[in-house]
Amino acid sequence: MSFQAYLDSIEEKTGLTPRQLIELAKEKGFDSPDVKAGTILDWLKEDFDLGRGHGMALVHVIKNGPRIDSKHVGSNGSHRDESDTLWLDGKATKPKGV
């Protein structure tokens, strides 16, 4: 599943866009460099019932922003994406090719 597909699925499961979840994480201080992924994963599981795969996609954007490694763009790998920038503002507003 691509990173973007994970984010789109998270929106379907939670009713919140990735950007909204990132803002909630920031309010909790989870964007701090010293916060471990496990802490964020526990929060996402407890509050939103998200599993590890979905959680790790969010951990990536919480910690690193919306850019992903270009090696995933147009590849045949499991995390292939059409763009090196993930769309965080919801499926309804997502431009084509993202």
C-alpha positions, 0 to 999 in steps of 0.5 A, spaced: 500 500 500 502 506 498 503 512 503 498 516 500 493 510 500 495 509 507 493 516 509 487 516 505 484 510 508 486 513 515 481 519 513 476 514 512 477 510 518 477 516 523 473 522 519 479 526 520 484 528 514 491 527 515 493 534 517 488 534 522 491 528 525 498 532 525 495 538 528 492 533 534 499 530 535 503 537 535 498 539 540 500 533 544 507 534 543 508 528 539 512 532 533 518 533 538 524 529 536 525 526 543 518 522 542 518 515 540 514 512 534 511 507 539 508 513 543 505 516 537 502 509 535 499 507 542 495 514 542 493 512 535 491 505 537 487 508 543 484 514 540 483 512 533 483 504 533 489 505 528 494 499 526 501 499 526 501 500 518 497 506 518 500 509 524 507 508 521 504 512 515 502 518 520 508 517 524 512 519 518 508 525 516 508 527 524 516 527 524 518 528 517 513 532 513 509 530 507 515 529 503 517 521 501 523 519 498 523 519 491 525 512 490 518 510 492 515 514 486 513 510 480 516 504 483 513 497 483 515 497 490 510 496 496 510 503 498 509 506 491 506 513 490 505 518 484 508 524 487 514 525 492 509 529 496 503 526 500 497 530 500 494 531 507 488 535 506 483 530 505 481 526 499 475 530 497 480 536 495 486 531 492 489 533 486 489 528 480 496 525 480 497 525 488 
